[in-house]
Amino acid sequence: MAELSGSISVVEDRYRLLVDAITDYAIYMLDPHGYVTSWNSGAQRFKGYEPSEILGEHFSRFYTDEDRAAGTPAEALRAAAEEGRFEHEGWRIRKDGTRFWAHVVIDPVRSPSGELVGFAKITRDLTERKLAEESLRRSREQFRLLVEGVTDYAIYMLDPTGRVSSWNAGAARIKGYAPHEIVGEHFSRFYTEEDRATDEPAKALETAARVGRFEKEAWRVRKDGSRFWAHVVIDAIRDDDGGLIGFAKVTRDITERMESQRALEEAREALFQSQKMEAVGQLTGGIAHDFNNLLMAVLGSLELVRKRVPYDPRVTPLIDNAIQGAQRGAVLTQRMLAFARKQELKMEAVDVPSLVRGLMNFLDRTIGPNIEVNMRFPGDLPRVHTDPYQLEAALMNLAVNARDAMPGGGSITISARPERIGAHATLAPGDYVRLVVADTGEGMDEATLARATEPFFTTKGVGKGTGLGLSMVHGLAAQSGGWLTMTSRPGAGAQVELWLPVIRTGTLFATEIDADPPAEAGHRLRILAVDDDSLVLTNTAAMLDDLGHEVVVASSGKEALEALRGLPDIDLIISDEIMPNMTGSQFAEVVRRTHPDLPVIITSGYADLSADGVASSLPRLAKPFAQADLASLIRETLDGAELEA
């Protein structure tokens, strides 16, 4: 019993030494009526009273005249007693009459039976905004009640070797140990195995003993084995002679703050990537549009030359070769426009299983005999809303990529299943089909996967890929109202998912154009051709002239309107969309006001997807177009105008 009493006495002395080390806080006791019963060195330092001057005096003398007149001291004690805590900031008065701005906390102190025996009062001088180590000498019961009132911080003592010698309610709540389970144990059990392996606990105590303080944020482990992100402060506690008698350790669980910060950083990174891809898409779309204009002039001129020059074995094959090269350039620009989401899609209700089955023979011939292709589709898969031809091209791109990732052979699995999306960061709520192309190839590391959909990025050798295949697939999915996701690990293959929206009842689709339209438009027409690019305008006029029409040319919307006023017998207008000052759609709306029955065809290097009103009903022709495409659309436009008339 004597040993237990002595142990308790040692703990009391250590507690008193710990409290007396605090000089930036005034920590003192009041009796139930507000009279001062204890006084620490911090209180003496910035209030100015010696213990003999203030013990037994009422604490209201620290308040301003205005606060005393308003009954603030009594209200503070009432709130603390009834609500369990009083906290406030306001002006307080020192012994010499000067004011300081104080942060005050008053906690009720109760006996084990619950009887109010006084108040613990903590005052902090915020005038200088300095935080230092706390110093206050209290009795064992006063100190225990003060520390046990804190539940958001684990506050406990360590002996010089690192063994736990006290444990507060906050430590029990955060770490999960009851006092009898942890007192006497080494504090290193709160560290991860990795930190213990590198001797982090000993390093922390050594730093605190050497410089007086250790502070760090790191993972810590609870009793149940779960981890939390902790902010840790360890202060060395010394006796009057400077001897180390232990450590004061304060731990705060800041997992929620850390996770919020990480989520914010991830959101910023996602926004940066989205903005980067958007900028690249705009640049790519602009380049593709301008390149389409050049191809329009090249292909159109070559086509006319091919028609007008008699066959010559030394010349004709060269012209055909040039036409094929230009057509390959047109395919490349279509992929660029697909990435930029500025290609014109012919949206239809697509039966994915039927489309894939119809593609199987071509797939087998393309990827070779060493690779097995499997299909897995449910029987009731709904149709999706997309362009079937672009979807076929996308699947071919994915299959070829998978083949190239499996030089020694393997398997490709094409599957799909319906999905319903609620709240989602990218997709609108609704029904989708998740179309998956998975392979058993080499896979990709994180760096490659992060760049896989970037335009012109490729892991293939020089001349073996444009780097636009996945970009095109990404653009098709996004332009269809869906999304593209990819997962992959080195050695574990890759899985590409196209999320495509399920077709909605009542959706309208683009009218298909005949596969083999006649080269001639019928009878001779007077056609107004408008384009700000002189090369394209010359080529379009030559095509129309070759079809037997009379052509009037204009290089801008304004010039075209002037020509229309001077030539009222125009039968048809063919206008470029992207022109300075006045777009083709805007020009068509002006024409519609004065010539409501005059048909207008819009041509463009990419479709203006945001067109509405009159512009949305205009027939469109994507550049570069062939003479047969032009003749077919002229005929269909005039036939449609006659039906409306």
Secondary structure, 3 states (H helix, E strand, C coil): CHHHHHHHHHHHHHHHHHHHCECCEEEEEECCCCEECCCCHHHHHHHCCCHHHHCCCEHHHHECHHHHHCCHHHHHHHHHHHHCCEEEEEEEECCCCCEEEEEEEEEEEECCCCCEEEEEEEEEECCCCCCCCECCCCCHHHHHHHHHCCCCCEEEEECCCCEECCCCHHHHHHHCCCHHHHCCCEHHHHECHHHHHCCHHHHHHHHHHHHCEEEEEEEEECCCCCEEEEEEEEEEEECCCCCEEEEEEEEEECHHHHHHHHHHHHHHHHHHHHHHHHHHHHHHHHHHHHHHHHHHHHHHHHHHHHHHCCCCCCCHHHHHHHHHHHHHHHHHHHHHHHHCCCCCCCCEEECHHHHHHHHHHHHHHHHCCCEEEEEECCCCCCCEEECHHHHHHHHHHHHHHHHHCCCCCEEEEEEEEEEEECCCCCCCCEEEEEEEEEECCCCCCHHHHHHCCCCCCCCCCCCCCCCCHHHHHHHHHHHCCCEEEEEECCCCCEEEEEEEEECCCCCCCCCCCCCCCCCCCCCCCEEEEECCCHHHHHHHHHHHHHCCCEEEEECCHHHHHHHHHHCCCCCEEEEECCCCCCCHHHHHHHHHHHCCCCCEEEEECCCCCCCCHHHHHCCEEECCCCHHHHHHHHHHHHHHHHHHC
